[in-house]
Amino acid sequence: MIEITGLNHVIGDMPILRDIDLTLPRGGITALIGPNGAGKSTLLHLIAGLEPRRHGALRIDGTSAETLSRRDFACKLAILTQDTGVASRLTVADLVAFGRWPHCRGRMRDTDHAAVARALEMFDLTELSRRYVDELSGGQRQRAHVAMAYAQETDWLLLDEPLNNLDPRHAQALMARLYRMSRPGPDQRSIVIVIHEVNYAAAWADHVVALKHGMVQAEGAPASVLTGEALATLYETPIRVAQVDGRPVVLHHRAEPGLAARDAAQLRQVV
């Protein structure tokens, strides 16, 4: 598990994260949700060591993050950020091979080539492996970057809005792959995903963390966190939630003018 204790983060004079005490369970999918500016991406970056953590403690599977070398850290945890800019003249296979850097330092062995092949197959990229990245559609490029993180073969996989640029078919397919990867087995990954479309969190996540104004508002199983009233408070807009096959389904509707300003009793009737 990832244990975060007393985490605070400030950029300039602006507090970004405040008093974060959080345990992310090992195995399964944990979804981080919340409005823009809630601190979701910053939290992911701090866990991955992409930003300096000055306040608070972080333990990964019982080991203090401070005791891990950069290489050991990279062999334990992979992250895909929103900023995925790379040289356009890379082939898809070359891009995915970057995920093997912590293991081989650029000297690819048979095991590394095999890991790249598995990643290409996992994300339906084998036929595109010799194509250049700048020749791909936005959705294909996004899948290639997720495959690169997967090829790193870490216990933890952190993904910052990986559904960007994906149409419903490919977004659903990616979430299904992530779900299978997170199930118990010899190759199980623990996945933490920042996600804006709450219905994907509702359908696929095992654990949901709701952030707002840099603080944890709620965490737990989707059914307990993704209620109409809780989401209306989190996003400050009327939201309805139905149940389909035992999972919450968030319904977005055009709001009646002034509805969000009505008192709590009226809002509860809507959600």
C-alpha positions as a Markdown table, in Angstrom:
| # | Residue | x | y | z |
|---|---|---|---|---|
| 1 | Met | 0.0 | 0.0 | 0.0 |
| 2 | Ile | 1.0 | 3.7 | -0.3 |
| 3 | Glu | 0.7 | 5.5 | 3.0 |
| 4 | Ile | 0.7 | 9.3 | 3.0 |
| 5 | Thr | 0.9 | 11.1 | 6.3 |
| 6 | Gly | 0.7 | 14.8 | 7.0 |
| 7 | Leu | 1.3 | 15.9 | 3.4 |
| 8 | Asn | 1.1 | 19.6 | 2.7 |
| 9 | His | 2.3 | 21.3 | -0.5 |
| 10 | Val | 2.7 | 24.9 | -1.3 |
| 11 | Ile | 3.6 | 26.6 | -4.6 |
| 12 | Gly | 4.7 | 30.2 | -3.9 |
| 13 | Asp | 2.2 | 31.4 | -1.3 |
| 14 | Met | -0.6 | 29.2 | -2.6 |
| 15 | Pro | -1.5 | 26.0 | -0.7 |
| 16 | Ile | -2.1 | 23.2 | -3.1 |
| 17 | Leu | -2.5 | 20.2 | -0.8 |
| 18 | Arg | -3.4 | 20.4 | 2.9 |
| 19 | Asp | -3.2 | 17.9 | 5.7 |
| 20 | Ile | -3.4 | 14.8 | 3.4 |
| 21 | Asp | -3.5 | 11.6 | 5.4 |
| 22 | Leu | -4.3 | 8.8 | 3.0 |
| 23 | Thr | -3.8 | 5.1 | 2.4 |
| 24 | Leu | -4.0 | 3.8 | -1.1 |
| 25 | Pro | -4.7 | 0.1 | -1.1 |
| 26 | Arg | -2.5 | -2.4 | -2.9 |
| 27 | Gly | -4.2 | -4.1 | -5.8 |
| 28 | Gly | -7.2 | -2.9 | -7.7 |
| 29 | Ile | -7.9 | 0.5 | -9.1 |
| 30 | Thr | -7.9 | 3.7 | -7.0 |
| 31 | Ala | -9.5 | 6.7 | -8.8 |
| 32 | Leu | -8.8 | 10.3 | -7.8 |
| 33 | Ile | -11.7 | 12.6 | -8.6 |
| 34 | Gly | -12.6 | 16.2 | -8.0 |
| 35 | Pro | -13.0 | 19.5 | -9.7 |
| 36 | Asn | -10.2 | 21.3 | -11.7 |
| 37 | Gly | -7.5 | 22.6 | -9.3 |
| 38 | Ala | -8.4 | 20.2 | -6.6 |
| 39 | Gly | -4.8 | 18.9 | -6.4 |
| 40 | Lys | -5.2 | 15.5 | -8.0 |
| 41 | Ser | -2.3 | 15.8 | -10.4 |
| 42 | Thr | -0.1 | 17.4 | -7.8 |
| 43 | Leu | -0.7 | 14.5 | -5.4 |
| 44 | Leu | 0.2 | 12.0 | -8.1 |
| 45 | His | 3.4 | 13.9 | -8.9 |
| 46 | Leu | 4.4 | 14.1 | -5.2 |
| 47 | Ile | 3.9 | 10.3 | -4.8 |
| 48 | Ala | 6.0 | 9.7 | -7.9 |
| 49 | Gly | 8.8 | 12.0 | -6.8 |
| 50 | Leu | 8.3 | 14.4 | -9.7 |
| 51 | Glu | 7.9 | 17.3 | -7.4 |
| 52 | Pro | 9.9 | 17.8 | -4.1 |
| 53 | Arg | 8.0 | 16.8 | -1.0 |
| 54 | Arg | 8.9 | 19.1 | 1.8 |
| 55 | His | 6.2 | 18.3 | 4.3 |
| 56 | Gly | 4.8 | 14.9 | 5.1 |
| 57 | Ala | 5.8 | 11.2 | 5.0 |
| 58 | Leu | 5.4 | 8.7 | 2.2 |
| 59 | Arg | 5.8 | 4.9 | 2.5 |
| 60 | Ile | 5.5 | 2.5 | -0.5 |
| 61 | Asp | 4.7 | -1.0 | 0.5 |
| 62 | Gly | 6.1 | -0.4 | 3.9 |
| 63 | Thr | 9.3 | 1.2 | 2.7 |
| 64 | Ser | 10.0 | 4.9 | 3.3 |
| 65 | Ala | 10.3 | 6.7 | 0.0 |
| 66 | Glu | 13.4 | 8.5 | 1.3 |
| 67 | Thr | 15.3 | 5.2 | 1.6 |
| 68 | Leu | 14.8 | 4.2 | -2.1 |
| 69 | Ser | 17.3 | 5.1 | -4.7 |
| 70 | Arg | 16.0 | 6.7 | -7.9 |
| 71 | Arg | 16.5 | 3.4 | -9.8 |
| 72 | Asp | 14.7 | 1.3 | -7.1 |
| 73 | Phe | 11.9 | 3.9 | -7.0 |
| 74 | Ala | 11.5 | 3.7 | -10.8 |
| 75 | Cys | 11.4 | -0.1 | -10.6 |
| 76 | Lys | 8.6 | 0.0 | -8.1 |
| 77 | Leu | 6.4 | 2.8 | -9.4 |
| 78 | Ala | 5.7 | 4.1 | -13.0 |
| 79 | Ile | 3.8 | 7.3 | -13.8 |
| 80 | Leu | 2.2 | 8.7 | -16.9 |
| 81 | Thr | 1.7 | 12.4 | -16.7 |
| 82 | Gln | -0.5 | 14.6 | -18.9 |
| 83 | Asp | 2.5 | 16.2 | -20.5 |
| 84 | Thr | 3.6 | 13.4 | -22.8 |
| 85 | Gly | 5.6 | 15.4 | -25.3 |
| 86 | Val | 8.4 | 13.3 | -27.0 |
| 87 | Ala | 10.4 | 13.5 | -30.2 |
| 88 | Ser | 8.0 | 12.9 | -33.0 |
| 89 | Arg | 10.4 | 10.7 | -35.0 |
| 90 | Leu | 10.3 | 7.9 | -32.5 |
| 91 | Thr | 8.5 | 4.7 | -33.6 |
| 92 | Val | 5.9 | 3.3 | -31.3 |
| 93 | Ala | 8.2 | 0.4 | -30.4 |
| 94 | Asp | 11.0 | 2.9 | -29.5 |
| 95 | Leu | 8.6 | 4.9 | -27.3 |
| 96 | Val | 7.4 | 1.9 | -25.5 |
| 97 | Ala | 11.0 | 0.7 | -25.0 |
| 98 | Phe | 11.7 | 3.9 | -22.9 |
| 99 | Gly | 9.7 | 2.1 | -20.2 |
| 100 | Arg | 12.6 | -0.3 | -19.9 |
| 101 | Trp | 15.2 | 2.3 | -19.0 |
| 102 | Pro | 15.2 | 1.7 | -15.2 |
| 103 | His | 15.9 | -1.9 | -15.9 |
| 104 | Cys | 18.5 | -1.8 | -18.7 |
| 105 | Arg | 19.7 | 1.8 | -18.9 |
| 106 | Gly | 19.3 | 1.7 | -22.7 |
| 107 | Arg | 21.1 | -1.7 | -23.2 |
| 108 | Met | 18.1 | -3.8 | -24.2 |
| 109 | Arg | 18.3 | -7.5 | -23.5 |
| 110 | Asp | 16.0 | -10.3 | -24.5 |
| 111 | Thr | 13.9 | -9.8 | -21.4 |
| 112 | Asp | 13.5 | -6.1 | -22.2 |
| 113 | His | 12.5 | -6.8 | -25.9 |
| 114 | Ala | 10.0 | -9.4 | -24.6 |
| 115 | Ala | 8.5 | -6.8 | -22.1 |
| 116 | Val | 8.1 | -4.3 | -25.0 |
| 117 | Ala | 6.4 | -6.9 | -27.1 |
| 118 | Arg | 4.0 | -7.8 | -24.3 |
| 119 | Ala | 3.1 | -4.1 | -23.8 |
| 120 | Leu | 2.5 | -3.6 | -27.5 |
| 121 | Glu | 0.2 | -6.6 | -27.6 |
| 122 | Met | -1.6 | -5.6 | -24.4 |
| 123 | Phe | -2.6 | -2.2 | -25.9 |
| 124 | Asp | -3.3 | -3.4 | -29.4 |
| 125 | Leu | -0.2 | -1.6 | -30.8 |
| 126 | Thr | 1.7 | -4.5 | -32.4 |
| 127 | Glu | 0.6 | -3.6 | -35.9 |
| 128 | Leu | 1.6 | 0.0 | -35.3 |
| 129 | Ser | 4.9 | -0.7 | -33.7 |
| 130 | Arg | 7.0 | 0.6 | -36.7 |
| 131 | Arg | 4.9 | 3.7 | -37.2 |
| 132 | Tyr | 6.2 | 7.0 | -36.1 |
| 133 | Val | 4.5 | 8.6 | -33.1 |
| 134 | Asp | 3.6 | 11.8 | -35.0 |
| 135 | Glu | 1.7 | 9.6 | -37.6 |
| 136 | Leu | -0.7 | 8.4 | -35.0 |
| 137 | Ser | -4.1 | 9.7 | -34.0 |
| 138 | Gly | -4.4 | 11.4 | -30.6 |
| 139 | Gly | -6.0 | 8.3 | -29.1 |
| 140 | Gln | -3.3 | 5.9 | -30.6 |
| 141 | Arg | -0.6 | 8.1 | -29.1 |
| 142 | Gln | -2.2 | 8.0 | -25.7 |
| 143 | Arg | -2.4 | 4.2 | -25.8 |
| 144 | Ala | 1.3 | 4.1 | -26.8 |
| 145 | His | 2.2 | 6.2 | -23.8 |
| 146 | Val | 0.2 | 4.0 | -21.4 |
| 147 | Ala | 2.0 | 1.0 | -23.0 |
| 148 | Met | 5.3 | 2.7 | -22.2 |
| 149 | Ala | 4.4 | 3.0 | -18.5 |
| 150 | Tyr | 3.1 | -0.6 | -18.5 |
| 151 | Ala | 6.4 | -1.8 | -20.0 |
| 152 | Gln | 8.2 | -0.5 | -17.0 |
| 153 | Glu | 6.7 | -3.5 | -15.2 |
| 154 | Thr | 6.3 | -1.9 | -11.8 |
| 155 | Asp | 4.1 | -2.9 | -8.9 |
| 156 | Trp | 2.4 | 0.5 | -9.0 |
| 157 | Leu | 1.1 | 2.3 | -12.1 |
| 158 | Leu | 0.1 | 6.0 | -11.7 |
| 159 | Leu | -1.9 | 7.5 | -14.6 |
| 160 | Asp | -2.8 | 11.1 | -14.9 |
| 161 | Glu | -6.0 | 11.4 | -17.0 |
| 162 | Pro | -5.1 | 8.6 | -19.4 |
| 163 | Leu | -8.5 | 8.7 | -21.1 |
| 164 | Asn | -7.7 | 12.0 | -22.8 |
| 165 | Asn | -8.2 | 11.9 | -26.5 |
| 166 | Leu | -9.8 | 8.5 | -26.3 |
| 167 | Asp | -13.3 | 7.9 | -27.9 |
| 168 | Pro | -15.8 | 5.9 | -25.8 |
| 169 | Arg | -14.8 | 2.6 | -27.4 |
| 170 | His | -11.1 | 3.0 | -26.7 |
| 171 | Ala | -11.7 | 4.6 | -23.3 |
| 172 | Gln | -13.8 | 1.6 | -22.3 |
| 173 | Ala | -11.2 | -0.8 | -23.7 |
| 174 | Leu | -8.4 | 0.9 | -21.7 |
| 175 | Met | -10.3 | 0.8 | -18.5 |
| 176 | Ala | -11.1 | -2.9 | -19.1 |
| 177 | Arg | -7.4 | -3.6 | -19.6 |
| 178 | Leu | -6.4 | -1.7 | -16.5 |
| 179 | Tyr | -9.1 | -3.6 | -14.5 |
| 180 | Arg | -7.7 | -7.0 | -15.7 |
| 181 | Met | -4.2 | -5.9 | -14.8 |
| 182 | Ser | -5.3 | -4.9 | -11.3 |
| 183 | Arg | -6.9 | -8.3 | -10.5 |
| 184 | Pro | -5.0 | -10.8 | -8.3 |
| 185 | Gly | -2.3 | -12.8 | -10.1 |
| 186 | Pro | 1.4 | -13.0 | -10.7 |
| 187 | Asp | 1.5 | -9.8 | -12.8 |
| 188 | Gln | -1.0 | -7.8 | -10.7 |
| 189 | Arg | -0.5 | -4.0 | -10.8 |
| 190 | Ser | -1.8 | -1.5 | -8.3 |
| 191 | Ile | -3.3 | 1.3 | -10.3 |
| 192 | Val | -3.9 | 4.9 | -9.2 |
| 193 | Ile | -5.7 | 7.0 | -11.9 |
| 194 | Val | -6.7 | 10.6 | -12.1 |
| 195 | Ile | -10.0 | 10.7 | -13.9 |
| 196 | His | -12.5 | 13.5 | -14.8 |
| 197 | Glu | -15.3 | 11.3 | -16.2 |
| 198 | Val | -16.8 | 10.1 | -12.9 |
| 199 | Asn | -18.7 | 7.3 | -14.6 |
| 200 | Tyr | -15.5 | 5.5 | -15.5 |
| 201 | Ala | -14.5 | 5.7 | -11.8 |
| 202 | Ala | -18.0 | 4.4 | -10.9 |
| 203 | Ala | -17.8 | 1.5 | -13.3 |
| 204 | Trp | -14.2 | 0.3 | -12.8 |
| 205 | Ala | -12.7 | 1.6 | -9.6 |
| 206 | Asp | -12.4 | -0.4 | -6.4 |
| 207 | His | -11.5 | 2.7 | -4.3 |
| 208 | Val | -12.3 | 6.3 | -4.9 |
| 209 | Val | -10.7 | 9.4 | -3.3 |
| 210 | Ala | -12.5 | 12.7 | -3.7 |
| 211 | Leu | -10.4 | 15.9 | -3.5 |
| 212 | Lys | -11.4 | 19.5 | -3.3 |
| 213 | His | -9.4 | 22.6 | -2.5 |
| 214 | Gly | -6.4 | 20.4 | -1.8 |
| 215 | Met | -8.1 | 18.4 | 0.8 |
| 216 | Val | -9.6 | 14.9 | 0.9 |
| 217 | Gln | -13.4 | 15.2 | 1.0 |
| 218 | Ala | -14.2 | 11.5 | 1.0 |
| 219 | Glu | -12.7 | 8.1 | 0.2 |
| 220 | Gly | -14.0 | 4.6 | 0.1 |
| 221 | Ala | -15.9 | 2.3 | -2.2 |
| 222 | Pro | -17.6 | 3.9 | -5.2 |
| 223 | Ala | -21.1 | 3.3 | -3.8 |
| 224 | Ser | -20.2 | 5.3 | -0.6 |
| 225 | Val | -18.4 | 8.2 | -2.3 |
| 226 | Leu | -20.3 | 8.6 | -5.6 |
| 227 | Thr | -23.7 | 9.6 | -4.2 |
| 228 | Gly | -25.7 | 12.4 | -5.7 |
| 229 | Glu | -25.5 | 14.6 | -2.7 |
| 230 | Ala | -21.8 | 14.1 | -2.2 |
| 231 | Leu | -21.0 | 14.7 | -5.9 |
| 232 | Ala | -23.2 | 17.8 | -6.0 |
| 233 | Thr | -21.3 | 19.2 | -3.1 |
| 234 | Leu | -17.9 | 18.2 | -4.6 |
| 235 | Tyr | -18.5 | 19.8 | -8.0 |
| 236 | Glu | -21.0 | 22.5 | -6.9 |
| 237 | Thr | -23.5 | 21.6 | -9.5 |
| 238 | Pro | -26.7 | 19.4 | -9.4 |
| 239 | Ile | -26.0 | 15.8 | -10.1 |
| 240 | Arg | -28.2 | 12.8 | -10.2 |
| 241 | Val | -27.0 | 9.3 | -9.5 |
| 242 | Ala | -28.8 | 6.1 | -10.5 |
| 243 | Gln | -27.9 | 2.4 | -9.9 |
| 244 | Val | -27.2 | 0.0 | -12.7 |
| 245 | Asp | -26.0 | -3.5 | -12.0 |
| 246 | Gly | -25.1 | -2.5 | -8.5 |
| 247 | Arg | -22.9 | 0.4 | -9.6 |
| 248 | Pro | -23.6 | 4.1 | -9.4 |
| 249 | Val | -24.2 | 5.9 | -12.7 |
| 250 | Val | -23.8 | 9.6 | -12.8 |
| 251 | Leu | -26.4 | 11.5 | -14.9 |
| 252 | His | -25.5 | 15.0 | -16.1 |
| 253 | His | -28.4 | 17.2 | -17.1 |
| 254 | Arg | -28.8 | 20.8 | -18.1 |
| 255 | Ala | -29.4 | 22.6 | -14.8 |
| 256 | Glu | -32.4 | 24.9 | -14.3 |
| 257 | Pro | -31.1 | 28.4 | -13.8 |
| 258 | Gly | -30.5 | 29.1 | -10.1 |
| 259 | Leu | -30.9 | 25.5 | -9.1 |
| 260 | Ala | -27.4 | 25.2 | -7.6 |
| 261 | Ala | -28.2 | 28.1 | -5.2 |
| 262 | Arg | -31.3 | 26.6 | -3.8 |
| 263 | Asp | -31.2 | 25.3 | -0.2 |
| 264 | Ala | -30.0 | 21.8 | 0.6 |
| 265 | Ala | -33.5 | 20.3 | 1.0 |
| 266 | Gln | -34.4 | 21.2 | -2.6 |
| 267 | Leu | -31.1 | 20.0 | -3.9 |
| 268 | Arg | -31.5 | 16.6 | -2.2 |
| 269 | Gln | -34.9 | 16.3 | -4.0 |
| 270 | Val | -33.1 | 16.7 | -7.3 |
| 271 | Val | -30.2 | 14.3 | -6.7 |
